[in-house]
Amino acid sequence: MSRQYHFISGLPRSGSTLLSGILRQNPRFHAGISSPVLGLVNGALEQMGAGGESWSFFDGAKRKRICRALLDAYYADVQAPVVFDTNRHWTARLHQLVELVDGFKVICCVRNPAWVMDSFESIHRRNPFDYSRMFNPATRQTVYSRCEQLVNAGGTVGGAWTALKEAYYGDHSDRLLLVDYEWLTRHPARTIELVYGFLGEAPFAHDFDNVEYAEEQFDQNLGVQGLHSVRRKVEFKPRRSILPPDLFAKYQDMDFWQDQAGTAAGIVAPRRTDRQNTTDSTKDTP
């Protein structure tokens, strides 16, 4: 079966699970939460690279065939002709994807980083007696240490942020469409219409009042309940941040995609002219 691959990437807590839940309503599409494909590819390349004892058995063409075979093998039992593979670090691998997959696009879910940090903190507080794998004993102690672990270069947020920035200003930025979480939840129909246009897909009548998708087993393995669950109805719910004001201010200017110079990426996001410690400040309409 002829199959088209696209990718979902971007920042955590920014709507990738919600986007997958919407897209999978279309029988042409297969989408889910973060998959192991990128890890499999990286592991294989390490074994075939100069650091592996079998390096001399592989040339560039063979490495490329094996990496593509991993992608095809993982989705061999999927019947949908269009597959979206999700991983926050695909944005750091565009130079590999352009060699492996023809015609691919990357939907990058984004959100103001201050609200990404707020979302992680909200989940932590909703599960007060679950010590998850997101933090270690030293960094779990306060909101400041938790945020610092998340945002450092190797952290859940910081790693995804640097990968997205690399792609946003890179040679293949025209393959990207950045979709803001707030825009998606305020204007789902218009946002998905723009996503379909970017992908070159025919329109589909999505039901934004009945979107249900959860990966409870995956969340249980992480020790974090509700990490990959979406509400039935797509809607925007404004609230105040639970972060201390100094932390919120520290992270809110990290939304580099507000500057659209030096990139060919498409962007579906509100313009922020007045920053506040609340999400109920955007006046744009689609």
Beta strands, then each sheet from edge to edge (+ up, - down):
strand 1: 4-10
strand 2: 29-34
strand 3: 82-86
strand 4: 106-110
strand 5: 176-180
strand 6: 266-268
sheet 1: 2+ 3+ 1+ 4+ 5+ 6+
end
